[in-house]
């Protein structure tokens, strides 16, 4: 099993775009028992990946509870870097 942050990054190489809620839904089965598996920590991990140039913001909208959802995607260079280091 990969570390949670690795799994988050790798997930972005398999989808066109995703928000933290999408990541949580996709990784829930394997990672729900991890202490850092919560929305706040996942958003922080995604934003760190963006700051490091691996992901970029794609769009945003509001969910049913009027909470902001920010969608990110792994651009070509970011996906190549992720796939190079995380097999």
Backbone atoms as SQL, in Angstrom:
CREATE TABLE atoms (id INTEGER PRIMARY KEY, chain TEXT, resi INTEGER, resn TEXT, atom TEXT, x REAL, y REAL, z REAL);
INSERT INTO atoms VALUES
  (1, 'A', 1, 'UNK', 'N', 0.844, -1.178, 0.000),
  (2, 'A', 1, 'UNK', 'CA', 0.000, 0.000, 0.000),
  (3, 'A', 1, 'UNK', 'C', 0.896, 1.250, 0.000),
  (4, 'A', 2, 'UNK', 'N', 0.561, 2.172, -0.871),
  (5, 'A', 2, 'UNK', 'CA', 1.299, 3.435, -0.972),
  (6, 'A', 2, 'UNK', 'C', 0.946, 4.351, 0.205),
  (7, 'A', 3, 'UNK', 'N', 1.853, 5.264, 0.565),
  (8, 'A', 3, 'UNK', 'CA', 1.480, 6.306, 1.521),
  (9, 'A', 3, 'UNK', 'C', 0.297, 7.109, 0.972),
  (10, 'A', 4, 'UNK', 'N', -0.510, 7.664, 1.846),
  (11, 'A', 4, 'UNK', 'CA', -1.715, 8.381, 1.440),
  (12, 'A', 4, 'UNK', 'C', -1.421, 9.497, 0.446),
  (13, 'A', 5, 'UNK', 'N', -0.416, 10.309, 0.711),
  (14, 'A', 5, 'UNK', 'CA', -0.119, 11.412, -0.211),
  (15, 'A', 5, 'UNK', 'C', 0.270, 10.903, -1.593),
  (16, 'A', 6, 'UNK', 'N', 0.974, 9.783, -1.657),
  (17, 'A', 6, 'UNK', 'CA', 1.317, 9.187, -2.945),
  (18, 'A', 6, 'UNK', 'C', 0.048, 8.742, -3.669),
  (19, 'A', 7, 'UNK', 'N', -0.858, 8.115, -2.933),
  (20, 'A', 7, 'UNK', 'CA', -2.105, 7.644, -3.539),
  (21, 'A', 7, 'UNK', 'C', -2.921, 8.818, -4.071),
  (22, 'A', 8, 'UNK', 'N', -2.930, 9.927, -3.349),
  (23, 'A', 8, 'UNK', 'CA', -3.646, 11.122, -3.805),
  (24, 'A', 8, 'UNK', 'C', -3.048, 11.613, -5.118),
  (25, 'A', 9, 'UNK', 'N', -1.741, 11.754, -5.166),
  (26, 'A', 9, 'UNK', 'CA', -1.086, 12.213, -6.399),
  (27, 'A', 9, 'UNK', 'C', -1.345, 11.251, -7.547),
  (28, 'A', 10, 'UNK', 'N', -1.195, 9.971, -7.294),
  (29, 'A', 10, 'UNK', 'CA', -1.391, 8.970, -8.345),
  (30, 'A', 10, 'UNK', 'C', -2.828, 9.001, -8.868),
  (31, 'A', 11, 'UNK', 'N', -3.783, 9.248, -7.975),
  (32, 'A', 11, 'UNK', 'CA', -5.188, 9.333, -8.394),
  (33, 'A', 11, 'UNK', 'C', -5.370, 10.411, -9.455),
  (34, 'A', 12, 'UNK', 'N', -4.714, 11.546, -9.273),
  (35, 'A', 12, 'UNK', 'CA', -4.864, 12.632, -10.229),
  (36, 'A', 12, 'UNK', 'C', -4.312, 12.299, -11.608),
  (37, 'A', 13, 'UNK', 'N', -3.472, 11.282, -11.712),
  (38, 'A', 13, 'UNK', 'CA', -2.973, 10.875, -13.031),
  (39, 'A', 13, 'UNK', 'C', -3.958, 9.954, -13.748),
  (40, 'A', 14, 'UNK', 'N', -5.039, 9.577, -13.051),
  (41, 'A', 14, 'UNK', 'CA', -6.003, 8.639, -13.644),
  (42, 'A', 14, 'UNK', 'C', -7.331, 9.288, -14.008),
  (43, 'A', 15, 'UNK', 'N', -7.496, 10.566, -13.674),
  (44, 'A', 15, 'UNK', 'CA', -8.762, 11.256, -13.928),
  (45, 'A', 15, 'UNK', 'C', -8.499, 12.574, -14.641),
  (46, 'A', 16, 'UNK', 'N', -9.530, 13.068, -15.319),
  (47, 'A', 16, 'UNK', 'CA', -9.407, 14.348, -16.014),
  (48, 'A', 16, 'UNK', 'C', -9.266, 15.488, -15.013),
  (49, 'A', 17, 'UNK', 'N', -10.074, 15.470, -13.953),
  (50, 'A', 17, 'UNK', 'CA', -10.018, 16.464, -12.886),
  (51, 'A', 17, 'UNK', 'C', -10.742, 15.890, -11.679),
  (52, 'A', 18, 'UNK', 'N', -10.448, 16.449, -10.502),
  (53, 'A', 18, 'UNK', 'CA', -11.088, 15.965, -9.279),
  (54, 'A', 18, 'UNK', 'C', -10.983, 17.018, -8.190),
  (55, 'A', 19, 'UNK', 'N', -11.915, 16.944, -7.250),
  (56, 'A', 19, 'UNK', 'CA', -11.873, 17.783, -6.057),
  (57, 'A', 19, 'UNK', 'C', -11.575, 16.876, -4.864),
  (58, 'A', 20, 'UNK', 'N', -11.414, 17.452, -3.694),
  (59, 'A', 20, 'UNK', 'CA', -11.096, 16.664, -2.497),
  (60, 'A', 20, 'UNK', 'C', -12.170, 15.612, -2.223),
  (61, 'A', 21, 'UNK', 'N', -13.434, 15.959, -2.454),
  (62, 'A', 21, 'UNK', 'CA', -14.513, 14.986, -2.234),
  (63, 'A', 21, 'UNK', 'C', -14.367, 13.777, -3.158),
  (64, 'A', 22, 'UNK', 'N', -13.970, 14.021, -4.406),
  (65, 'A', 22, 'UNK', 'CA', -13.754, 12.922, -5.357),
  (66, 'A', 22, 'UNK', 'C', -12.613, 12.020, -4.895),
  (67, 'A', 23, 'UNK', 'N', -11.544, 12.644, -4.434),
  (68, 'A', 23, 'UNK', 'CA', -10.390, 11.886, -3.950),
  (69, 'A', 23, 'UNK', 'C', -10.799, 11.028, -2.757),
  (70, 'A', 24, 'UNK', 'N', -11.538, 11.610, -1.829),
  (71, 'A', 24, 'UNK', 'CA', -11.985, 10.853, -0.657),
  (72, 'A', 24, 'UNK', 'C', -12.850, 9.668, -1.054),
  (73, 'A', 25, 'UNK', 'N', -13.755, 9.875, -1.982),
  (74, 'A', 25, 'UNK', 'CA', -14.632, 8.786, -2.425),
  (75, 'A', 25, 'UNK', 'C', -13.820, 7.673, -3.087),
  (76, 'A', 26, 'UNK', 'N', -12.839, 8.049, -3.888),
  (77, 'A', 26, 'UNK', 'CA', -12.045, 7.047, -4.605),
  (78, 'A', 26, 'UNK', 'C', -11.120, 6.255, -3.683),
  (79, 'A', 27, 'UNK', 'N', -10.585, 6.892, -2.653),
  (80, 'A', 27, 'UNK', 'CA', -9.593, 6.245, -1.800),
  (81, 'A', 27, 'UNK', 'C', -10.158, 5.712, -0.483),
  (82, 'A', 28, 'UNK', 'N', -11.440, 5.908, -0.272),
  (83, 'A', 28, 'UNK', 'CA', -12.069, 5.539, 1.002),
  (84, 'A', 28, 'UNK', 'C', -11.836, 4.080, 1.375),
  (85, 'A', 29, 'UNK', 'N', -11.977, 3.188, 0.436),
  (86, 'A', 29, 'UNK', 'CA', -11.853, 1.759, 0.724),
  (87, 'A', 29, 'UNK', 'C', -10.515, 1.375, 1.323),
  (88, 'A', 30, 'UNK', 'N', -9.435, 1.927, 0.814),
  (89, 'A', 30, 'UNK', 'CA', -8.103, 1.559, 1.284),
  (90, 'A', 30, 'UNK', 'C', -7.578, 2.447, 2.407),
  (91, 'A', 31, 'UNK', 'N', -7.971, 3.706, 2.423),
  (92, 'A', 31, 'UNK', 'CA', -7.295, 4.673, 3.286),
  (93, 'A', 31, 'UNK', 'C', -8.174, 5.295, 4.378),
  (94, 'A', 32, 'UNK', 'N', -9.418, 4.898, 4.508),
  (95, 'A', 32, 'UNK', 'CA', -10.318, 5.547, 5.466),
  (96, 'A', 32, 'UNK', 'C', -9.853, 5.398, 6.913),
  (97, 'A', 33, 'UNK', 'N', -9.008, 4.424, 7.203),
  (98, 'A', 33, 'UNK', 'CA', -8.515, 4.237, 8.570),
  (99, 'A', 33, 'UNK', 'C', -7.294, 5.102, 8.887),
  (100, 'A', 34, 'UNK', 'N', -6.753, 5.812, 7.904),
  (101, 'A', 34, 'UNK', 'CA', -5.608, 6.689, 8.139),
  (102, 'A', 34, 'UNK', 'C', -6.047, 7.936, 8.897),
  (103, 'A', 35, 'UNK', 'N', -5.236, 8.378, 9.827),
  (104, 'A', 35, 'UNK', 'CA', -5.544, 9.572, 10.616),
  (105, 'A', 35, 'UNK', 'C', -5.692, 10.803, 9.718),
  (106, 'A', 36, 'UNK', 'N', -4.874, 10.908, 8.682),
  (107, 'A', 36, 'UNK', 'CA', -4.896, 12.067, 7.784),
  (108, 'A', 36, 'UNK', 'C', -5.980, 11.972, 6.719),
  (109, 'A', 37, 'UNK', 'N', -6.793, 10.924, 6.759),
  (110, 'A', 37, 'UNK', 'CA', -7.855, 10.782, 5.758),
  (111, 'A', 37, 'UNK', 'C', -9.072, 11.572, 6.209),
  (112, 'A', 38, 'UNK', 'N', -8.971, 12.878, 6.025),
  (113, 'A', 38, 'UNK', 'CA', -10.075, 13.798, 6.295),
  (114, 'A', 38, 'UNK', 'C', -9.965, 14.928, 5.290),
  (115, 'A', 39, 'UNK', 'N', -11.049, 15.610, 5.089),
  (116, 'A', 39, 'UNK', 'CA', -11.100, 16.603, 4.017),
  (117, 'A', 39, 'UNK', 'C', -10.053, 17.697, 4.192),
  (118, 'A', 40, 'UNK', 'N', -9.884, 18.179, 5.405),
  (119, 'A', 40, 'UNK', 'CA', -8.937, 19.266, 5.646),
  (120, 'A', 40, 'UNK', 'C', -7.509, 18.854, 5.272),
  (121, 'A', 41, 'UNK', 'N', -7.087, 17.678, 5.685),
  (122, 'A', 41, 'UNK', 'CA', -5.735, 17.219, 5.366),
  (123, 'A', 41, 'UNK', 'C', -5.573, 16.896, 3.886),
  (124, 'A', 42, 'UNK', 'N', -6.616, 16.365, 3.258),
  (125, 'A', 42, 'UNK', 'CA', -6.522, 16.079, 1.826),
  (126, 'A', 42, 'UNK', 'C', -6.454, 17.361, 1.012),
  (127, 'A', 43, 'UNK', 'N', -7.230, 18.372, 1.407),
  (128, 'A', 43, 'UNK', 'CA', -7.152, 19.669, 0.724),
  (129, 'A', 43, 'UNK', 'C', -5.742, 20.242, 0.866),
  (130, 'A', 44, 'UNK', 'N', -5.161, 20.132, 2.048),
  (131, 'A', 44, 'UNK', 'CA', -3.794, 20.617, 2.264),
  (132, 'A', 44, 'UNK', 'C', -2.795, 19.872, 1.377),
  (133, 'A', 45, 'UNK', 'N', -2.947, 18.564, 1.250),
  (134, 'A', 45, 'UNK', 'CA', -2.051, 17.771, 0.403),
  (135, 'A', 45, 'UNK', 'C', -2.190, 18.167, -1.064),
  (136, 'A', 46, 'UNK', 'N', -3.419, 18.381, -1.502),
  (137, 'A', 46, 'UNK', 'CA', -3.665, 18.778, -2.891),
  (138, 'A', 46, 'UNK', 'C', -3.088, 20.165, -3.158),
  (139, 'A', 47, 'UNK', 'N', -3.291, 21.081, -2.225),
  (140, 'A', 47, 'UNK', 'CA', -2.762, 22.437, -2.397),
  (141, 'A', 47, 'UNK', 'C', -1.231, 22.454, -2.371),
  (142, 'A', 48, 'UNK', 'N', -0.628, 21.562, -1.594),
  (143, 'A', 48, 'UNK', 'CA', 0.828, 21.437, -1.584),
  (144, 'A', 48, 'UNK', 'C', 1.317, 20.937, -2.937),
  (145, 'A', 49, 'UNK', 'N', 0.619, 19.967, -3.498),
  (146, 'A', 49, 'UNK', 'CA', 0.981, 19.459, -4.825),
  (147, 'A', 49, 'UNK', 'C', 0.850, 20.558, -5.874),
  (148, 'A', 50, 'UNK', 'N', -0.162, 21.405, -5.728),
  (149, 'A', 50, 'UNK', 'CA', -0.314, 22.531, -6.651),
  (150, 'A', 50, 'UNK', 'C', 0.848, 23.509, -6.485),
  (151, 'A', 51, 'UNK', 'N', 1.190, 23.834, -5.254),
  (152, 'A', 51, 'UNK', 'CA', 2.294, 24.759, -4.989),
  (153, 'A', 51, 'UNK', 'C', 3.619, 24.224, -5.518),
  (154, 'A', 52, 'UNK', 'N', 3.764, 22.907, -5.549),
  (155, 'A', 52, 'UNK', 'CA', 4.979, 22.274, -6.057),
  (156, 'A', 52, 'UNK', 'C', 4.940, 22.031, -7.562),
  (157, 'A', 53, 'UNK', 'N', 3.872, 22.466, -8.223),
  (158, 'A', 53, 'UNK', 'CA', 3.800, 22.387, -9.677),
  (159, 'A', 53, 'UNK', 'C', 3.354, 21.061, -10.247),
  (160, 'A', 54, 'UNK', 'N', 2.843, 20.160, -9.403),
  (161, 'A', 54, 'UNK', 'CA', 2.402, 18.859, -9.901),
  (162, 'A', 54, 'UNK', 'C', 0.952, 18.877, -10.366),
  (163, 'A', 55, 'UNK', 'N', 0.141, 19.723, -9.758),
  (164, 'A', 55, 'UNK', 'CA', -1.274, 19.862, -10.107),
  (165, 'A', 55, 'UNK', 'C', -1.554, 21.326, -10.406),
  (166, 'A', 56, 'UNK', 'N', -2.651, 21.564, -11.108),
  (167, 'A', 56, 'UNK', 'CA', -3.101, 22.936, -11.302),
  (168, 'A', 56, 'UNK', 'C', -4.618, 22.993, -11.192),
  (169, 'A', 57, 'UNK', 'N', -5.093, 24.149, -10.780),
  (170, 'A', 57, 'UNK', 'CA', -6.526, 24.339, -10.613),
  (171, 'A', 57, 'UNK', 'C', -7.209, 24.281, -11.975),
  (172, 'A', 58, 'UNK', 'N', -8.315, 23.540, -12.042),
  (173, 'A', 58, 'UNK', 'CA', -9.051, 23.394, -13.296),
  (174, 'A', 58, 'UNK', 'C', -10.317, 24.248, -13.300),
  (175, 'A', 59, 'UNK', 'N', -11.056, 24.205, -12.203),
  (176, 'A', 59, 'UNK', 'CA', -12.296, 24.972, -12.098),
  (177, 'A', 59, 'UNK', 'C', -12.771, 24.911, -10.655),
  (178, 'A', 60, 'UNK', 'N', -13.857, 25.597, -10.384),
  (179, 'A', 60, 'UNK', 'CA', -14.456, 25.540, -9.051),
  (180, 'A', 60, 'UNK', 'C', -15.955, 25.694, -9.169),
  (181, 'A', 61, 'UNK', 'N', -16.672, 25.223, -8.147),
  (182, 'A', 61, 'UNK', 'CA', -18.121, 25.391, -8.069),
  (183, 'A', 61, 'UNK', 'C', -18.541, 25.280, -6.612),
  (184, 'A', 62, 'UNK', 'N', -19.821, 25.314, -6.376),
  (185, 'A', 62, 'UNK', 'CA', -20.371, 25.176, -5.028),
  (186, 'A', 62, 'UNK', 'C', -21.094, 23.839, -4.943),
  (187, 'A', 63, 'UNK', 'N', -20.937, 23.150, -3.807),
  (188, 'A', 63, 'UNK', 'CA', -21.647, 21.888, -3.629),
  (189, 'A', 63, 'UNK', 'C', -23.049, 22.148, -3.094),
  (190, 'A', 64, 'UNK', 'N', -23.776, 21.097, -2.787),
  (191, 'A', 64, 'UNK', 'CA', -25.161, 21.214, -2.319),
  (192, 'A', 64, 'UNK', 'C', -25.270, 21.958, -0.989),
  (193, 'A', 65, 'UNK', 'N', -24.192, 21.978, -0.220),
  (194, 'A', 65, 'UNK', 'CA', -24.181, 22.675, 1.075),
  (195, 'A', 65, 'UNK', 'C', -23.588, 24.081, 0.967),
  (196, 'A', 66, 'UNK', 'N', -23.469, 24.578, -0.254),
  (197, 'A', 66, 'UNK', 'CA', -22.875, 25.891, -0.521),
  (198, 'A', 66, 'UNK', 'C', -21.434, 26.002, -0.039),
  (199, 'A', 67, 'UNK', 'N', -20.705, 24.904, -0.108),
  (200, 'A', 67, 'UNK', 'CA', -19.277, 24.914, 0.182),
  (201, 'A', 67, 'UNK', 'C', -18.520, 24.925, -1.145),
  (202, 'A', 68, 'UNK', 'N', -17.451, 25.685, -1.181),
  (203, 'A', 68, 'UNK', 'CA', -16.637, 25.787, -2.382),
  (204, 'A', 68, 'UNK', 'C', -15.916, 24.470, -2.645),
  (205, 'A', 69, 'UNK', 'N', -16.000, 24.009, -3.891),
  (206, 'A', 69, 'UNK', 'CA', -15.242, 22.842, -4.335),
  (207, 'A', 69, 'UNK', 'C', -14.276, 23.312, -5.398),
  (208, 'A', 70, 'UNK', 'N', -13.010, 23.045, -5.197),
  (209, 'A', 70, 'UNK', 'CA', -11.991, 23.402, -6.175),
  (210, 'A', 70, 'UNK', 'C', -11.522, 22.113, -6.845),
  (211, 'A', 71, 'UNK', 'N', -11.560, 22.106, -8.152),
  (212, 'A', 71, 'UNK', 'CA', -11.136, 20.943, -8.941),
  (213, 'A', 71, 'UNK', 'C', -9.729, 21.182, -9.466),
  (214, 'A', 72, 'UNK', 'N', -8.918, 20.150, -9.418),
  (215, 'A', 72, 'UNK', 'CA', -7.539, 20.207, -9.892),
  (216, 'A', 72, 'UNK', 'C', -7.323, 19.116, -10.921),
  (217, 'A', 73, 'UNK', 'N', -6.266, 19.286, -11.707),
  (218, 'A', 73, 'UNK', 'CA', -5.870, 18.206, -12.617),
  (219, 'A', 73, 'UNK', 'C', -4.353, 18.169, -12.700),
  (220, 'A', 74, 'UNK', 'N', -3.852, 17.009, -13.045),
  (221, 'A', 74, 'UNK', 'CA', -2.419, 16.845, -13.264),
  (222, 'A', 74, 'UNK', 'C', -2.146, 17.175, -14.724),
  (223, 'A', 75, 'UNK', 'N', -1.468, 18.294, -14.959),
  (224, 'A', 75, 'UNK', 'CA', -1.115, 18.650, -16.332),
  (225, 'A', 75, 'UNK', 'C', -0.077, 17.653, -16.841),
  (226, 'A', 76, 'UNK', 'N', 0.247, 17.714, -18.098),
  (227, 'A', 76, 'UNK', 'CA', 1.101, 16.694, -18.728),
  (228, 'A', 76, 'UNK', 'C', 2.437, 16.542, -18.007),
  (229, 'A', 77, 'UNK', 'N', 3.094, 17.643, -17.727),
  (230, 'A', 77, 'UNK', 'CA', 4.398, 17.575, -17.063),
  (231, 'A', 77, 'UNK', 'C', 4.265, 17.079, -15.620),
  (232, 'A', 78, 'UNK', 'N', 3.233, 17.538, -14.929),
  (233, 'A', 78, 'UNK', 'CA', 3.005, 17.087, -13.557),
  (234, 'A', 78, 'UNK', 'C', 2.719, 15.602, -13.498),
  (235, 'A', 79, 'UNK', 'N', 1.873, 15.119, -14.406),
  (236, 'A', 79, 'UNK', 'CA', 1.555, 13.687, -14.452),
  (237, 'A', 79, 'UNK', 'C', 2.804, 12.865, -14.757),
  (238, 'A', 80, 'UNK', 'N', 3.640, 13.361, -15.661),
  (239, 'A', 80, 'UNK', 'CA', 4.871, 12.638, -15.994),
  (240, 'A', 80, 'UNK', 'C', 5.793, 12.560, -14.780),
  (241, 'A', 81, 'UNK', 'N', 5.893, 13.646, -14.035),
  (242, 'A', 81, 'UNK', 'CA', 6.731, 13.655, -12.829),
  (243, 'A', 81, 'UNK', 'C', 6.185, 12.696, -11.778),
  (244, 'A', 82, 'UNK', 'N', 4.875, 12.755, -11.548),
  (245, 'A', 82, 'UNK', 'CA', 4.241, 11.852, -10.578),
  (246, 'A', 82, 'UNK', 'C', 4.490, 10.401, -10.975),
  (247, 'A', 83, 'UNK', 'N', 4.253, 10.078, -12.248),
  (248, 'A', 83, 'UNK', 'CA', 4.410, 8.699, -12.706),
  (249, 'A', 83, 'UNK', 'C', 5.864, 8.245, -12.704),
  (250, 'A', 84, 'UNK', 'N', 6.799, 9.185, -12.847),
  (251, 'A', 84, 'UNK', 'CA', 8.202, 8.825, -12.802),
  (252, 'A', 84, 'UNK', 'C', 8.636, 8.398, -11.409),
  (253, 'A', 85, 'UNK', 'N', 8.125, 9.062, -10.400),
  (254, 'A', 85, 'UNK', 'CA', 8.551, 8.800, -9.030),
  (255, 'A', 85, 'UNK', 'C', 7.650, 7.843, -8.259),
  (256, 'A', 86, 'UNK', 'N', 6.385, 7.743, -8.652),
  (257, 'A', 86, 'UNK', 'CA', 5.461, 6.860, -7.954),
  (258, 'A', 86, 'UNK', 'C', 4.978, 5.803, -8.950),
  (259, 'A', 87, 'UNK', 'N', 5.446, 4.618, -8.791),
  (260, 'A', 87, 'UNK', 'CA', 5.100, 3.526, -9.716),
  (261, 'A', 87, 'UNK', 'C', 3.789, 2.891, -9.343);
